[in-house]
Structure formats: structure tokens, C-alpha cells
Amino acid sequence: MARGRGILRMGEKGQETREVKPGDLINLPGEVPHGFETQGDENRVLLVVATAGWKPLEDTKFYE
């Protein structure tokens, strides 16, 4: 994470959680459902590096 703080939720029901902060690196295996919850007032900024085969418009799902 480049800026901000948040909670990473992983798994089908978001049952696995991890606090993330600037400087943290996160490795998510393909097809693992995940989401982020921002903490604090600062916007969250992430740098995403993906492997070949990732189709962002098809593979990404956004939840409210």
C-alpha cells in the first residue's frame, strides 16, 4: 500500500482479515475474493501488479 490504512478481507465470506498500512506488500492468489475497507480520513492508494492473464474488466468485481 502506498498511502492510507485499511482492512483487507479475503475469502468467500471475507472471513480472513488483515490490517494494511503504507509499505505493506500483499500477495493474493488468483480467484481469491477480496476487498478493502478504508480506515481513517486519508484516501487509500494501492499499486497493483498483476500476472499475465488477468483481465481487469472481466475479473474485477466491486461491492458496496
C-alpha positions as CSV (number, residue, x, y, z in Angstrom):
1,M,0.0,0.0,0.0
2,A,1.4,3.4,-0.9
3,R,-0.9,5.6,1.2
4,G,-3.7,5.3,3.7
5,R,-4.7,2.5,6.0
6,G,-7.3,-0.2,5.7
7,I,-8.6,-3.7,6.4
8,L,-8.1,-6.4,3.8
9,R,-10.8,-9.0,3.7
10,M,-10.2,-12.3,1.9
11,G,-12.1,-15.5,1.2
12,E,-15.6,-16.3,0.1
13,K,-17.2,-14.7,3.1
14,G,-14.4,-12.2,3.9
15,Q,-13.6,-14.3,7.0
16,E,-9.9,-13.7,6.8
17,T,-8.8,-10.1,7.7
18,R,-5.5,-8.2,7.8
19,E,-4.7,-4.6,8.7
20,V,-2.7,-3.0,5.9
21,K,-0.7,0.2,6.0
22,P,1.8,2.1,3.8
23,G,4.8,0.0,2.9
24,D,2.9,-3.3,3.2
25,L,3.0,-5.8,0.4
26,I,0.1,-8.1,-0.2
27,N,0.1,-11.3,-2.4
28,L,-3.3,-12.5,-3.4
29,P,-3.6,-15.8,-5.3
30,G,-5.8,-15.7,-8.4
31,E,-9.5,-16.1,-7.9
32,V,-9.4,-15.3,-4.2
33,P,-12.3,-13.0,-3.4
34,H,-11.1,-9.9,-1.6
35,G,-12.0,-6.3,-0.7
36,F,-10.6,-3.4,1.2
37,E,-12.2,-1.2,3.9
38,T,-10.6,2.2,4.3
39,Q,-9.7,3.3,7.9
40,G,-9.2,7.0,8.8
41,D,-9.6,10.1,6.7
42,E,-6.7,9.6,4.2
43,N,-7.5,8.1,0.8
44,R,-6.2,4.7,0.2
45,V,-3.6,4.4,-2.7
46,L,-2.6,0.9,-3.9
47,L,-0.1,-0.1,-6.6
48,V,-1.4,-3.3,-8.3
49,V,1.0,-5.6,-10.1
50,A,-0.8,-8.5,-11.9
51,T,0.4,-11.5,-13.8
52,A,-0.3,-12.2,-17.4
53,G,-3.8,-13.5,-18.0
54,W,-5.6,-11.1,-15.6
55,K,-8.5,-9.4,-17.4
56,P,-9.3,-6.4,-15.1
57,L,-12.6,-5.6,-16.8
58,E,-13.8,-9.2,-16.6
59,D,-12.1,-10.4,-13.4
60,T,-12.8,-7.4,-11.1
61,K,-16.0,-7.2,-9.1
62,F,-16.8,-4.2,-6.9
63,Y,-19.0,-4.5,-3.8
64,E,-20.6,-1.7,-1.8
